[in-house]
Amino acid sequence: MIATCKPTSIVAVLAVFVTIACARPALSAEPLSFPATSFEILKPDTGVAMGRARYRVEPIRDGGVLRGENGYFDGQTDVETSRIELVGQGGKPKLTEFDHTYYNPDKSILKRAHVDLKTGAATCIDNSAGQKSEQSDVLTIPDDTWAGASIVIPIQNFLRAGDKGISRPLHAFSCAPTPKIFSISVDIDPGPAIWTTYGAEAIRVQVKPDFGLLNFVVAAFVPKLHAWFDPNDRLAFVGDEAARYYKGDPIMLVKKHGTEQDASRLAK
């Protein structure tokens, strides 16, 4: 059965974007084809650098594997993999397996989120604060379910289809702290604006849980989750602000404007 999102689990949806937080590369015009992309990890309130992230897609026979590594200056690291298959006529991208593992400085596991979207088998591990928690479940997975950095793919498809000033529904997997599927709303700004942190124009997208009739009641308690895309660079993902994981500290990812972007243009 799909785990439904309740008001007591509102902050849980942050874990879905930890990794919009934990890094997204810039997609090219072709599905799952884009170069490795690097980001700075910043503290949102001060802009102080906390670490660096780098993501890439490795092609496989039936699609690609999105791989990301985030390194923090205190020695912690994150490793994320999303297996994405191209299905049906036209090769529509579909997430089939997701894993995000968070490591302590000594390389022991701090947290882990894993889901096999073909079987619905999901596991959430939490070893923080001295606890040893492993919770598993078999979920019913809607066809439009994404997780972590991979959620950038359907958002870019919305933008490339010309969506502006509207909302689009999706589903997302998260450990919150148990395995759950959330209904989410992707709200797209009417047009681009200067994103100061990036230093250039970007289109802002807000991603938030959809509680249906409860949206008005719980809106004040839902953290803001934002992602930005460059309209002058094939709608490349250039950054976001979210929590690192469920109930984790907020972090911001920012691609340095004009470095890798300019290099890729010169290579054409």
Buried (B, 14 or more C-beta within 10 A) or exposed (E): EBBEBEEEBBBBBBBBBBBBBBBBBBBBEEBBEBEBBBBBBBEBEEEEEBBBBBBBBEEEEEBBBBBBBBBBEEEBBBBBBBBBBBBEEEBEBBBBBBBBBBBBEEEEEBBBBBBBBEEBBBBBBBBBEEEEEEEEBEBEBBEBBBBBBBBBBBBBBBBEEEBEEEBBEBBBBBBBBBBBBBBBBBBBBEEBEEBEBBEBBBBBBBBBBBBEEBEEEBEEEBBEBBBBBBBEBBBBBBBBBBBBBBBBEBBBBBBBBEEBBEEBEEEE
